[in-house]
Amino acid sequence: MDGRMGQGAQHTLKEWILAAEVALLENVDDTAAERFSWLAEGLRRRSPEKLWDLLRDASKEELDKVPELDNLLERLAQTLVGVGRLGETADLVKAARQWEVRLAGSVYRQLAQAQMRSGETARAEETIRELLKQDADDVEAQRLLYRVLRETGRMAEAHDVLNRLVELDPSAATATFAHRERGKLGEMRGRPVRIALLSSYVLDPLIPFLDVECRRAGLAPAFYVAPFNQYTQEVLDPGSGLYGFGPEIVFVALDLEDLAPAVRRAPSVDELARSGDEIRSSLTALVRELHARCNALIVVHELALTGRSSHGILDNRRGDGLSRWTEDLNRDLAEELGSQAHTFLLPLRQVLSRVGTERGQSRKLRYMARMRHGDAALRELARYSMRYVKPLKGLTRKCVVVDLDGTLWGGVVGEVGAEGIQLGPTAPGIEFVDFQEALLNLTRRGILLAVCSKNNPADVMPVLRDHKHMVLREEHFSALRINWRNKAENLAEIAEELNIGLDALVFFDDNPVERELIRQMLPEVLTVEVPRDASQFRSTLEDLTDFELLALTREDELRVGQYEANRRRQALERSSGRLDEYLHSLELRADIARAQASHVARLVQMFNKTNQFNATTRRYGAPEMARLVASPDHRVYVLEVADRFGEHGIVGAAIVREQRETWGIDSFLLSCRVMGLSVETVLLKRIYDAARVRAVARLVGEFVPTAKNGPTVDFYRRHGFRLDGDAGGTQAWILDPRADRIEDPAWIAVKVTGE
Amino acid sequence: MRTVEEVVAGVFGVERGSVDESSCPESVEGWDSMGHLNLLAALEQNFNVSIDIGDVVEMVNVQKIRDILLAYGVRG
C-alpha cells in the first residue's frame, strides 16, 4: 500500500497525522470532535498503524473526548487485521479492555482466525479466551477454541468444549458436527456403552443427539445402526453385524405405517384385526428371538399413528376406528414386553407430544429421506432414551438435596415467619405444594431427600413440623443441614452421612450463586438449572432422567425408612460406650440363601453400584446374572440383614466358581450401609462351610484393587487367607478349608436356607 | 437473519471466510446427504420458509440456494 503512494501522498500523510494530533489535543467542542472523527477516518484508511500509534499514546482524558471510540476501534481493528498487522491488533484489543471499551465479538474472532492462519496458535487461543471472558456464550468463539485445542492435540479439553458447544446450540447441525469431530479426536473418556438401533426407517440422525446425551452423563458411547429396513434379518442371522457389535442395549423403532400400510387407506374392521394380529405375533417373535440371542436390554418404541384418522370425529365411535386400535395394540405390547425382565416399551407418543406431533413426525423428512422425526423430536427422544441407558450403567442418582426458602416455599422464613411464607392451596404458594408432591413421589421409588439450607433451625423446624400445608415433613428427609456454613461442605457431609457418593446427589436450589458454587466445588453432583419461575419446578424435576430403575426392588421401597432407622442407630452408637456392647445391642440377624431367579434384579442393582466393599468390582447384567444363578458350576449367595430397628433387605452377595479341588470366589460384595458390623464374615463363613464339607482343598479369594475399594483391601487377610500371587492385577488369596478356620461373630444370629 | 454463507458455515462448523458463492457438497466437509437435511432445516428456520422437495434437490451450491430463496421472496 505504502509503495503505491507517491512523494506527495507521504507529505499529505504527515499533514494528516499532525492535523489529527492537533484535533485530538484541541478537542474541546463538537466541531473539533467532528473534525477529529473525519481526520481519524481518513487516517485509518490511509495508514491504520499510524492511527493506532496516535490512539495508543493518547491519555485517558483525550480518549474520553473521542466520539464513538468503540466504533472507531472496531473499524481500526478490522483494517489492521486486513493488512496483516496482527501484533498491533492484539495490542489494540488489550488496550480496549484497559480503557473499558467493549469491542464486538467479531473483532476478536477475526483476529483469532488471522492468528491461526499465520500459525500463531497460542496467541489465537489467548484472543479467544479473552472473548469468552467477555461473553462465555459466544458459539463461534467456542468453535474456534475447539479448533485450537484439536490442532494443539489437547483432546480431553476439546471433548469438553464440544459438550459446551452443543449445550449452547442444541441444533441437529451442531450435534452432528460434534459427533463427527469426536470420531477424529479418538481418545474417549468415561465408561463405555454399546447402543444399537434397529429400525424400519432412517433413524441415523438420532445418533448425534444420543451421543450428546451420553457425554453429558459421562459415558463414551459406541453405536451400531442396522442397515436400512433389515431389522428382521439382523435379528434372525446369528452372524449379523448386530450380534458382532455386541450391544448392551438395543432400541427397536418400527413405524406403524411400515408394519401395516393399510392404516393409511381407511382399513375395514377385518383388515385392522388381521394387521393387529400380525403385528403382535411378528413383533413378539422378533423380541423373543433377539432376547434369546443376546444379553442386551431391549427397548421397543411404541407404535404411533401419523396424521389424522380418515373417520374424522367418528373415529373413536367405530369398530374400525384407528385410535382405539392403536391403543389396544400398544397395551398388548406393553403387557408382552412387561412380562420379561429386560424388555421395555418406550412411550413414543408421550415423547413426541412434548414437541407436538406436527414437528415430531415430519412428512417432508419421510418423503425425502425415509426419516420420521425432526430435530426437536430427535432431541426429546434421545433424552428419553437415557432413562433406559442410565440405570443400565448404574448412573441412577440416589438423593435430592433441596434448599428451603424459595425452593420448598416462597419467601424467607427467617424474615416473614412460618405463617408468612408462600405455601398453600392458592397461588402464590400452590406451585410449591405441587413441587413438594413431586419430591414425595420420588421417595416412593427409593430416592432419598435431604435439606441443605442457610437458616436458623429455630425458624425452620416449626415449618417442617407444624405448617399445615407442608407436604414433606422431617421424617421424609434422610439428612438435614440447616446452618450458615458453605453448602459444598454440607453436601459432602450429607453424602458421607448417607453413605453414598457425591455422584449420587442431585442439588436443587433456587439461588444461582449456590448452584455455581456447587458446580465448581463438587462437579460430580448434578446441579439442576432451576428456572426463576417456581411454577416450572415440578416439571424441571420430573424431566430429569436420573431417577430411573429398571426394576423396583423391595430394597428400594424400604430404603427411606432405613435411613430414618440409621439415624436412630447412630444415636444409640453414641450412647453406648463399648463397640462390643453396641453391636450386641443391635440384635443383628443375618439370613444367607442361594440366589433364586427372583433375586436377579436386586443382584444386578448391587453388582452395578457397589464400589467400596467389592472384592473384584465385576459388573454383571441381568442375563449374565440369571445364567450364573442357574449354572450348576456356580454358587451365588445372597445375604439379608435385619436388626432391632428394621430390615436392611439384601445387602451382600457372593459368586463362587466350583471346580473339583478349587473353589474361586469370583465376586464378594457388601452394601456400605452394613459395613463395620462383621456381617461379611457370616457370608464368607457359609462359603467356607460349603467348601469344607465337600473337602475342597483350596478356597481362592480373588481381589482386584480399584480407586474405590479400599475398604476391601484387608478382607481376605483378616479372615486368614494368604496372598498367593498376582496375575494381571488380580490377586489370589488362598485358604485351605480342611485346615483353616473361620468363626461367626458372637453378636449375629445366623440363619441359612437352601444350602 | 444470517446470510446463506453464514448458515452454511454454521451448519458445517467451518470458517465463515472459507464459504463463498461456489461452495458445494464436494468442497465443504460434512455436506453429505444427512448434512443437506440439517442445512435445509437451518435455512428454513433462518429464512422462515418451507422449501419444496423439488427445490431441495436443486440446492447444489451456495449461489443456487440464493437463487431458490429468491423464488420464496427472501434475499439470502
Chai-1 contact restraints between the chains, C-beta under 6 A:
chainA,res_idxA,chainB,res_idxB,connection_type,confidence,min_distance_angstrom,max_distance_angstrom,comment,restraint_id
A,R143,B,G13,contact,1.0,0.0,6.0,A-B,restraint_1
A,A172,B,N38,contact,1.0,0.0,6.0,A-B,restraint_2
A,A173,B,V11,contact,1.0,0.0,6.0,A-B,restraint_3
A,A173,B,N38,contact,1.0,0.0,6.0,A-B,restraint_4
A,A173,B,A42,contact,1.0,0.0,6.0,A-B,restraint_5
A,T176,B,N38,contact,1.0,0.0,6.0,A-B,restraint_6
A,F177,B,G13,contact,1.0,0.0,6.0,A-B,restraint_7
A,M368,B,I53,contact,1.0,0.0,6.0,A-B,restraint_8
A,A369,B,L37,contact,1.0,0.0,6.0,A-B,restraint_9
A,D375,B,A41,contact,1.0,0.0,6.0,A-B,restraint_10
